[in-house]
Amino acid sequence: MPGTALDGSGVMTSVAMRMPRLAARPVRLVAASLLLAGVAGGVTQFTASAAGAAVRAPATFSISGGLSGVVAISGTNAWAVGSTGSNSSAKTLILHWNGTTWTRVASPSPAGGAALSSVAATSPTSAWAIGSTGNNKTLILHWNGTAWNQVPSPNLASYSVISAITATSPTNAWAVGSVGNNKTLILHWNGIAWKQVPSPSLPATYLTSVAATSASNAWAIGYTGTGTLVLHWNGSTWKRVSSPTPGLETSPVSSTGGTLIGVGTVSAATAWAVGTTGDCGCGNGDSLILRWNGTAWKQVPSPTPAGGRKAGAALRNVAATSTNNAWAVGVSGCGCMPSSYWPFILRWNGTAWKQVPSAIQSVNTSLSAVAATSASNAWAVGTTGTGKTLIEHWNGTAWKLS
């Protein structure tokens, strides 16, 4: 099925994100005290009970489920999102970092299954989490500093999903995905409501990620039936920008050359897009990294995964804090089913991308997202080989489990 959906573990996936062929694992629904506070004005609000509905996390946060998105505002304020449970019983999962511990925060979870795939924040009182419901409808949640609320979002067809979100201010946010018969979907938040914005749509197109630095500079990336797809927002319109398309996917899912899965930007002159050159599901795809230099997108060499593992790699997300500091995460050694893959972390030092050891090297463990605030503070999230949430922290020297 094209687009985004809940996989067997309840984790949000897409055709691009599923290319590592992450094995579906049934997971137990983690008990959480969620109190329905009321429904008013089209907004469903959930709050923690007076007894403390939030689930306190141990020193190493690990529960059944998976994490698909992460954002950090500072060293003492970060969010991670994903899901617990499986299929129709899948529930949204939102965790918050307060500088000391990760705590689960109550979040709306529509009946019939729901999972979150991406999160963005602009301040301690404004954050967004997006995903899809079990019947392939868009799902948008907002944090107002006290509680997460479900807000109305356009559902334009029987199949409309969003995969990523970014925000630069309380009145400027973007969400991307697909609608109907594999057409690009771009939504914009203007401070009042989410509205669909016209975007270029080619055959078999899908947007997987979005990043922005201002109201006049944003990037949306993904793939088409013939290769990579990059769109740019100049403050007035979304336009396609030429991008390298190496490799050729031979998967029965589609026939494309190269897929972009994550994008990050620090200025109008510096942006990164990552993905895979081919079909990582059968080991003939390598990690793909493109760089925007202010004029054009160029492919940048990516290291071959260390350790003598099986060929194949896919990068799923990228984050940058400056022209000399960026992170990309994903999986390496992703062969045909039954798959065997490991966490894959790369760092940009201003000159080249270098592999950095993950805090965990367990087989069939994957990293889905990364966020950073400085050269000494970054977070990476994903799912372990045993179907547990995974959170790693970069302290400036090494990645450690958190």
C-alpha positions in Angstrom: 0.0 0.0 0.0 1.4 3.4 -0.9 1.8 6.2 1.6 1.7 6.0 5.3 0.1 3.4 7.5 0.4 1.4 10.8 2.6 -1.6 10.5 2.3 -4.8 12.5 3.9 -3.2 15.5 1.7 0.0 15.4 4.7 2.1 14.3 4.0 4.6 11.6 5.7 3.7 8.3 5.6 4.6 4.6 6.8 3.0 1.4 10.1 4.8 1.8 10.4 4.1 5.5 9.5 0.5 5.1 12.4 -0.1 2.6 14.6 -1.5 5.4 11.8 -4.0 5.7 11.6 -3.7 9.5 10.0 -6.9 10.7 6.6 -6.5 12.3 6.5 -7.6 15.9 3.3 -7.7 18.0 3.8 -5.6 21.1 1.7 -5.2 24.3 -0.4 -2.1 24.8 1.3 -0.2 27.5 -1.1 0.9 30.2 -1.4 4.6 30.6 -3.9 6.7 32.6 -5.5 8.9 30.1 -8.4 11.1 31.2 -10.8 12.4 28.7 -11.4 16.0 29.8 -14.0 16.9 27.2 -14.8 17.8 23.6 -15.4 21.4 22.7 -15.1 23.4 19.4 -13.8 20.4 17.5 -10.9 20.0 19.8 -10.5 16.8 21.9 -8.5 17.4 25.0 -6.7 14.9 27.2 -5.0 15.9 30.5 -3.2 14.0 33.2 -5.2 13.1 36.2 -4.6 14.7 39.6 -3.1 11.5 40.8 -0.4 11.8 38.1 -1.5 10.1 34.9 2.0 10.6 33.3 4.0 7.5 33.5 7.4 8.1 35.1 10.3 6.8 33.1 13.2 4.8 34.5 16.7 6.0 34.0 16.7 4.1 30.6 13.3 4.6 29.1 12.1 1.5 27.4 8.5 0.2 26.8 6.8 -1.9 24.2 6.4 0.1 21.0 8.5 2.3 18.8 9.5 6.0 18.4 9.4 7.7 15.0 10.0 11.4 15.7 12.0 13.6 18.0 12.6 17.3 18.5 14.7 19.3 21.0 14.3 22.9 22.0 17.1 22.9 24.5 19.1 20.6 26.7 16.2 20.5 29.2 13.2 20.3 26.8 12.7 17.6 24.2 9.8 15.6 22.8 9.7 12.1 21.3 6.6 10.5 19.6 5.6 7.1 18.2 3.1 4.4 19.2 2.4 1.4 21.4 0.1 -1.5 20.7 -0.6 -2.9 17.2 -3.0 -2.4 14.4 -6.5 -1.3 15.6 -5.3 -1.2 19.2 -2.3 1.0 18.5 -2.2 4.1 20.7 -0.3 7.4 20.3 2.9 7.7 22.4 4.4 11.0 23.5 7.4 11.4 25.8 8.9 14.6 27.3 12.4 15.3 28.4 12.7 17.8 31.3 16.5 17.7 31.6 16.6 14.8 34.0 14.1 12.1 32.9 11.8 11.1 30.1 8.2 11.1 31.1 5.2 9.8 29.2 2.6 12.5 28.7 -1.1 11.8 28.1 -2.1 12.2 24.4 -5.3 11.8 22.4 -5.6 8.5 20.5 -8.6 8.0 18.2 -10.4 4.7 18.3 -9.5 2.2 15.6 -5.7 2.7 15.9 -3.4 5.7 15.7 0.3 6.4 15.6 2.5 9.5 15.5 5.4 9.9 13.0 6.8 13.3 13.6 7.0 16.2 16.1 8.0 19.9 16.0 8.3 22.6 18.6 9.0 26.3 18.8 8.7 27.0 22.5 7.8 25.2 25.8 4.2 26.2 25.2 3.9 25.3 21.5 4.6 21.9 19.9 3.0 19.8 17.2 2.8 16.0 16.7 1.4 14.4 13.5 0.5 11.0 12.2 -2.4 9.0 10.9 -5.3 7.0 12.2 -6.0 3.3 11.5 -8.3 4.2 8.6 -5.7 6.3 6.9 -6.8 9.8 8.0 -4.6 12.6 9.0 -4.0 13.2 12.7 -2.6 16.5 14.2 -2.0 17.1 17.9 -1.0 20.4 19.5 0.7 21.1 22.9 -0.3 24.4 24.5 2.0 24.2 27.5 -0.5 22.2 29.6 -2.0 19.4 27.5 -2.0 17.8 24.1 -5.1 18.6 22.0 -6.3 17.0 18.8 -7.0 19.8 16.3 -9.0 19.7 13.0 -7.0 18.7 10.0 -8.0 18.4 6.3 -9.0 14.9 5.3 -9.3 15.3 1.5 -9.9 11.8 0.3 -10.5 8.3 1.5 -6.7 8.0 1.7 -4.9 11.1 3.1 -1.9 10.8 5.4 0.9 13.1 6.7 4.4 11.9 7.5 6.4 14.9 8.8 6.0 18.3 10.3 8.2 21.4 10.9 7.5 24.8 12.6 9.3 28.1 12.8 6.9 30.1 14.9 3.4 29.8 16.5 1.9 31.1 13.2 4.0 29.1 10.7 4.1 25.3 10.4 4.2 22.8 7.5 3.1 19.2 7.3 3.6 16.9 4.3 2.5 13.5 3.0 0.2 12.2 0.3 -3.5 12.3 -0.7 -5.6 10.1 -2.9 -3.8 8.4 -5.7 -0.2 9.1 -4.6 -0.4 12.9 -4.9 1.7 15.2 -2.9 0.0 16.7 0.2 1.2 19.9 1.8 -0.6 21.5 4.7 0.2 24.9 6.3 -0.7 26.3 9.7 -1.3 30.1 9.7 -1.9 30.5 13.4 -5.6 29.8 13.1 -6.2 26.7 11.0 -4.5 24.0 8.9 -5.1 24.6 5.1 -4.0 22.6 2.1 -1.5 24.5 -0.1 -1.0 23.8 -3.8 2.0 21.7 -4.6 3.6 20.0 -7.7 2.3 16.5 -8.1 3.8 14.0 -10.4 2.9 10.3 -11.0 3.5 8.2 -7.9 4.7 11.0 -5.8 5.0 11.0 -2.0 6.5 13.5 0.4 8.3 12.0 3.4 9.9 15.0 5.2 9.8 18.8 5.6 12.1 21.4 7.2 12.1 25.2 7.4 14.1 28.1 8.7 11.6 30.9 8.1 8.3 31.9 6.6 10.0 32.2 3.2 12.3 29.2 3.2 11.2 25.6 3.5 12.1 22.2 1.9 9.9 19.2 1.3 11.4 16.0 0.0 10.3 12.5 -1.1 10.2 10.4 -4.2 8.4 10.0 -7.6 8.0 7.2 -10.0 11.4 8.0 -11.4 13.6 9.1 -8.5 14.1 11.7 -5.8 11.8 14.6 -5.3 12.7 18.0 -3.8 10.3 20.9 -3.5 11.1 24.5 -2.2 8.9 27.1 -0.6 10.0 30.7 -1.4 7.4 32.5 0.6 4.8 32.4 -2.2 4.8 29.0 -4.0 6.1 25.5 -3.8 8.3 24.6 -6.8 10.3 21.5 -7.7 14.1 21.9 -7.6 16.4 19.6 -9.6 18.0 16.8 -7.4 20.4 14.0 -8.1 18.8 10.5 -8.6 21.4 7.8 -8.3 20.7 4.1 -8.3 17.7 2.1 -9.5 15.2 0.5 -7.2 14.2 -3.0 -8.2 11.6 -3.6 -5.5 8.2 -4.9 -6.6 6.7 -2.0 -4.7 7.7 0.5 -7.4 10.4 1.2 -9.9 12.3 4.3 -8.8 15.9 5.4 -8.7 16.7 6.8 -5.3 14.4 7.8 -2.4 14.7 10.7 0.0 13.4 10.1 3.5 14.7 13.0 5.7 15.6 16.6 5.3 17.2 19.2 7.6 18.2 22.9 7.1 20.0 25.6 9.1 19.8 28.5 6.6 18.8 29.5 3.1 22.3 28.4 1.9 22.6 25.1 3.8 20.3 22.0 3.8 20.7 18.2 3.8 18.5 15.5 2.4 19.1 11.8 3.1 17.7 8.4 2.0 18.8 5.4 0.0 20.1 5.0 -3.5 18.0 1.9 -4.2 16.0 -0.9 -2.6 17.5 -1.4 0.9 14.9 -4.2 1.3 17.1 -6.4 -0.9 20.5 -5.1 0.0 21.2 -3.2 -3.3 20.7 0.3 -1.9 23.4 2.4 -0.2 22.9 5.4 2.0 22.2 8.6 0.0 23.1 12.1 1.1 22.4 15.3 -0.8 23.5 18.8 0.1 22.1 22.2 -0.8 24.8 24.8 -1.2 22.6 27.7 -1.8 22.5 27.2 -5.6 22.1 23.5 -6.3 21.6 20.0 -4.7 24.7 17.8 -5.0 25.4 14.3 -3.8 27.9 14.0 -1.0 29.9 10.8 -0.3 28.5 8.6 2.4 30.6 6.1 4.4 30.2 2.4 3.9 28.8 0.9 7.2 31.6 -0.5 9.3 31.8 -3.9 10.8 31.7 -6.1 7.7 27.9 -6.3 7.7 25.7 -7.2 4.8 25.5 -4.6 2.1 22.6 -2.1 2.1 21.9 1.0 4.1 19.1 3.6 4.4 19.2 7.0 6.2 15.9 8.0 7.6 16.4 11.4 9.2 18.9 14.3 9.4 19.4 17.3 11.7 21.9 20.1 11.6 22.8 22.9 14.0 25.4 24.7 11.9 27.4 24.2 8.7 29.9 22.2 10.7 27.6 20.0 12.7 24.9 17.6 11.4 23.7 14.1 12.2 22.0 11.5 10.0 20.5 8.2 11.3 19.0 5.1 9.9 19.9 1.4 9.4 22.7 -0.6 7.8 22.9 -4.2 6.6 19.2 -4.4 5.5 18.9 -7.5 3.4 15.9 -9.4 2.0 13.5 -10.9 4.5 14.2 -12.2 7.0 16.1 -9.0 7.4 19.1 -8.3 9.5 20.0 -4.7 10.2 21.7 -2.5 12.8 21.6 1.2 13.9 23.5 3.5 11.5 24.7 6.9 12.7 26.7 9.5 10.7 28.1 12.9 11.7 29.1 15.8 9.5 32.2 17.7 10.8 32.2 20.4 8.2 34.4 18.4 5.8 33.1 14.9 5.6 30.5 12.4 7.0 31.9 9.9 9.4 30.3 6.9 11.1 29.8 7.2 14.9 29.1 4.1 17.0 25.5 3.8 18.3 24.9 3.2 22.0 23.3 -0.1 21.0 24.5 -2.6 18.4 21.7 -5.2 18.6 20.5 -6.9 15.5 17.2 -5.7 14.0 17.4 -2.4 15.9 16.7 0.8 13.9 16.9 4.5 14.3 14.1 6.6 12.8 14.8 10.2 13.8 17.4 12.6 15.2 17.4 16.1 16.7 20.2 18.4 17.9 20.5 21.7 19.6 24.3 22.0 19.7 27.5 20.0 19.0 27.2 18.5 22.5 23.5 17.8 22.7 21.5 15.5 20.3 18.9 12.8 20.5 18.2 9.8 18.3 15.1 7.6 18.6 13.8 4.3 17.2 12.9 0.7 18.0 15.0 -2.2 19.4 15.1 -5.7 18.0 12.8 -6.8 20.9 10.1 -4.3 20.0 10.9 -1.7 22.6 11.3 2.1 22.4 14.9 3.3 21.9 16.3 6.6 23.0 20.0 7.6 22.6 21.7 10.8 23.7 24.8 12.4 22.4 26.7 14.2 25.2 29.5 15.6 23.0 31.7 12.6 23.3 29.6 9.4 22.8 26.0 8.2 22.2 24.5 6.8 25.4 21.2 5.0 26.1 18.7 7.3 27.8 
